[in-house]
Amino acid sequence: MASYKVLVRDVIKKADVLLEVIDARFPEETRNSEVEKDIIRLKKPFIIVINKCDLVSKEKLEITKSRLSKIAPTIFISSKDRSGTTMLRHQILASSCSIKDRDVLVGTLGYPNVGKSSVINGVTGRHRAGTSPISGYTRGLQNVDGGSRIMFIDTPGVIPFDENDEYVQGLLGIKDVTHLKDPIGVALKIIEKLLAENKTALESCYNVTIEDQSGHSVIELIGKQCNFLQKKGEVDEMRAVARIVNDWQTGVLRL
């Protein structure tokens, strides 16, 4: 943790503009108030980039933007279809308009797996920053030429919350299902969130009808529909759980 903090503070000092990349599904959970305070203390301009905006409804996005815009300029991004990338480029240049004789250094900060490298690739228009669905792929500082006087500093994710909170790590995709000690618990959290916020998405994804079932009953229902059955016809719960967690982390399941 200490090494991550030193790295992040070094990026903040070096950069002319900072991007705080957050996950549209968990805007508050993936913000980092400590990092934001450091940026403000050093009087550096920063932009909040709401990534993975294709995974939530427009209504939710507008509510989030309305709230976060009071803190810093806020831009929606979908790395999947590159929407919002031109607007982000313009905002970066607007935030650094006093710099005339050199490239603008742009630091990218955020949790593992929020898509920092994907945002960079979306702005540059080509695959220049290494990406992977496995969190922690970016291992150290990397300079990435963004073109048009923009130079990105790509960084590893920083994890300021309790690293022992496996449920948060599972929901954010920081740990995939093969590295979770309690994948059933994470699947139940995903189901709970979807039942509360978008039950229809859960039903349509697996072609099931959910009628006041408990989380465990929903896992069994999905397992039957996916034909994840053992020899005696019982549902293979772990296969169903793996499917739910993977679908959530890869964006098949959306809010």
Helices and strands as residue ranges (DSSP letters): H 2-14, E 17-23, H 33-41, E 46-51, G 53-55, H 58-68, E 74-76, H 85-95, E 104-109, H 116-124, E 142-147, E 150-154, H 166-172, G 177-179, H 183-197, H 199-206, H 215-225, H 237-249
